[in-house]
Structures are given as structure tokens and as C-alpha cells.
Amino acid sequence: MSALLRVREKRAIAVDNAGSLPRAMRMRQSLAQFEEAFREEAAESIVRRERLRKEAAQRSRVRRVERTRKEGSFRFAFLTLAIVVTAVIVTVVMFETLAMLAGG
């Protein structure tokens, strides 16, 4: 339950008991309850902000790892293709050179 709802409930109870307290006393009690609710909300806000910051950092780490994995896969595929193409070119050139030397 949020702190503001608790203050409202306390106010509702205070209204029922309003006849028994002097007006100045009720005002001080109401301000104290409001300040307490404000402090509780501030504490909850700090906790919520910290949780959201941690979640954002975790998402960022996950995205970075995923991006690194994808880049690694792309680089591996490119390297494999480059090796195969180089092997094919070297083989073709070698046989062309051999044919020129043997025929010639």
C-alpha cells in the first residue's frame, strides 16, 4: 500500500475522532502524517530508481553480448569464405602455371 493511501486512511480515522482533538493539534498531526508519507514515498522512489537502473544495465550487458556474438559469427563466416576463395585461386593459378610449363 502506498504511503499516500495510508495517510488518507489515517485522515479518515482522524475525521472520526475530530471532535476529541483541538484544531491546532489535528493540523500538526496531519502535517506529521504528510511528512511521514513523503519520506516513505521518497524512500520507495529511491529503491525503484535503483532497481530500474540495475535492470537497464542488465539489458545493456545482454545487448552488448548479443552484438559481440553476432559480429563474431559474421567475422568467422567472412574468414572461412576468404580462406576457401584463396585456396581456389591458388589451385587454379598453380594448375595454369603447371600446364604452361608442361606444354611449353
C-alpha positions in Angstrom: 0.0 0.0 0.0 1.4 3.4 -0.9 2.2 5.9 1.8 -0.4 8.4 0.4 -3.1 5.8 0.8 -2.1 5.2 4.4 -2.2 9.0 5.0 -5.7 9.1 3.6 -6.8 6.2 5.8 -5.3 8.0 8.9 -7.1 11.2 7.9 -10.4 9.3 7.6 -9.8 7.9 11.1 -8.8 11.4 12.3 -12.0 12.8 10.9 -14.0 10.3 13.0 -12.0 11.4 16.1 -12.1 15.1 15.1 -14.4 16.1 17.9 -12.0 15.0 20.5 -8.8 16.9 19.3 -8.3 20.7 19.2 -8.0 22.1 15.7 -4.2 23.1 16.0 -3.4 19.6 17.3 -5.2 18.0 14.3 -3.3 20.2 11.9 0.1 19.2 13.4 -0.9 15.6 13.3 -1.9 15.9 9.7 1.3 17.6 8.7 3.3 14.9 10.5 1.4 12.3 8.7 2.0 14.0 5.4 5.7 14.4 6.1 5.9 10.7 7.0 4.2 9.7 3.8 6.5 12.0 1.8 9.6 10.3 3.4 8.2 6.8 2.7 7.4 7.8 -0.9 10.9 9.2 -1.3 12.4 6.0 0.0 10.3 3.9 -2.3 11.3 6.2 -5.2 15.0 5.7 -4.4 14.5 1.9 -4.3 12.5 1.9 -7.6 15.1 4.1 -9.3 17.9 1.8 -8.2 16.0 -1.3 -9.4 15.3 0.4 -12.8 19.0 1.4 -13.1 20.1 -2.2 -12.5 17.6 -3.6 -15.0 18.7 -1.1 -17.6 22.4 -2.0 -17.0 21.5 -5.7 -17.3 19.7 -5.1 -20.6 22.6 -3.2 -21.9 25.0 -6.0 -21.0 22.7 -8.6 -22.7 22.6 -6.4 -25.9 26.4 -6.0 -25.9 26.9 -9.7 -25.5 24.4 -10.5 -28.3 26.0 -7.8 -30.6 29.5 -9.3 -29.9 28.3 -12.8 -30.7 26.7 -11.7 -34.0 29.8 -9.8 -35.0 31.9 -12.8 -34.2 29.7 -15.1 -36.3 29.9 -12.6 -39.2 33.7 -12.4 -38.9 34.0 -16.2 -38.8 31.9 -16.6 -41.9 33.9 -14.0 -43.7 37.2 -15.6 -42.7 36.0 -19.0 -43.8 34.9 -17.6 -47.2 38.3 -15.8 -47.6 40.2 -19.0 -46.9 38.1 -21.0 -49.4 38.4 -18.4 -52.1 42.2 -18.1 -51.6 42.6 -21.9 -51.8 40.5 -22.0 -55.1 42.5 -19.1 -56.6 45.9 -20.6 -55.6 44.8 -24.0 -57.0 43.7 -22.6 -60.3 46.9 -20.5 -60.7 49.1 -23.5 -59.8 47.5 -25.7 -62.4 47.6 -23.0 -65.0 51.3 -22.5 -64.3 51.9 -26.3 -64.4 50.0 -26.5 -67.8 52.1 -23.7 -69.2 55.4 -25.3 -68.0 54.5 -28.8 -69.2 53.0 -27.7 -72.6 55.6 -25.4 -73.3 
